[in-house]
Amino acid sequence: MTFILILFQKQVQIPLSCIRILVDFLVHENIDIRKISEQCISALCRIQKPPIIYIEKSLHDIFYHIKKPCPDEIVSCPGDRDDNLWITLNDYQPPKTQIEWEQTCFLDKCFHGYYKWPKVIKYPMNKRERYTKETMPEHVAILYKRFMDKNFITKLIQYMVITDERNQSNFNVHRFRMFKGLFRNFGFDLVDHFMEQLDILIHEKMTEKQEGCHRVAAEIVAGMIRGSKHWTLEMLEKLWQKLIPFLNEVCTNLNPETLSRWGSCFKFAMEDLDPRRLHHLIEFIRTLINNQTTVNTFLETSRWFLILKLTHFEWRIPAIWCAINEHAKEMLDHPYKAVREHIANVLSVW
């Protein structure tokens, strides 16, 4: 299997027949073939992804653009400082136009600015070339056409659920990467078909299928969020208009079998990303603390469990953590021990 993936190289053209076979194998009856195919499609998406546009700017230029005084190069005091506040979520105002969105300097790695600033910063522009139906190469169009086929997606997801039922596997990282690549390469075009399937997955009535359904749904959503990293502002707004109500319903109906799957979903969706990119998701998770209940202890502890996933942003969401901590302190006298323990875990973070 590893050998097959190594053979996929950008500089070596992959036969179209090979791509068609790999896509067909996603719905093969043999589970091992399906697993290999998922990893191969993930590799194909990585090879086919449109190039990233990088920008290299001096520290002075960046601070001039954001209208902040350029910090002293000698200063190297680690932690929160006035000169690194702009890459946190504090006082962040989401861009209103596509031009503003593209010009925003997003720094996805958490180490940027924590100790000191380099003289020159190289970062990806929040824009990339996009495939269109008119300009899409044939080797890319093969994937696009199959994943635009509603019947194919339905069959694919059914097989994924069956696979999970048999193996009771954890969150499938390879599958997440495949979905991430698909949404990155093809943008919003795939969203509607997948949202229909997501709605079906989370409303599965058969108890023995629920865990597998939620696992697959979590993998799709994580890939969708991560793949939208360089989408346009308009595409992102439409995406979150669909995802927020969906996630609200998910979090209202969590159970012990599905909680860890959605925890993994948020983890993989947020890792190594600038929190300003994901302000919709962060705000959604923050608002979970407002849904207090004394009727269902599990739902209450689940919300605090999901809130802890915000630790993946480390030091870059200070205002969010302050708000959460203030609310948590008011609930330290909660009548249920399990809830108090989860609240204590949150308070220990900051």
Sequence and secondary structure as in RCSB ss.txt:
>XXXX:A:sequence
MTFILILFQKQVQIPLSCIRILVDFLVHENIDIRKISEQCISALCRIQKPPIIYIEKSLHDIFYHIKKPCPDEIV
SCPGDRDDNLWITLNDYQPPKTQIEWEQTCFLDKCFHGYYKWPKVIKYPMNKRERYTKETMPEHVAILYKRFMDK
NFITKLIQYMVITDERNQSNFNVHRFRMFKGLFRNFGFDLVDHFMEQLDILIHEKMTEKQEGCHRVAAEIVAGMI
RGSKHWTLEMLEKLWQKLIPFLNEVCTNLNPETLSRWGSCFKFAMEDLDPRRLHHLIEFIRTLINNQTTVNTFLE
TSRWFLILKLTHFEWRIPAIWCAINEHAKEMLDHPYKAVREHIANVLSVW
>XXXX:A:secstr
 HHHHHH  TTS   HHHHHHHHHGGG S HHHHHHHHHHHHHHHHHHS  EEEEEEEHHHHHHHTT     TT 
   S  GGGGGGSSTT    SSHHHHHHS    STTTTTS   SEEEEEEEEE    TTT  HHHHHHHHHHT H
HHHHHHHHHHHHHHHHH     HHHHHHHHHHHHHHGGGGHHHHHHHHHHHHT   HHHHHHHHHHHHHHHHHHH
HHTTT  HHHHHHHHHHHHHHHHHHHHS  TTTHHHHHHHHHHHHTT  TTTTHHHHHHHHGGGG   SS HHHH
HHHHHHHGGGGGGGGG HHHHHHHHHHHHHTTT S HHHHHHHHHHHTT 
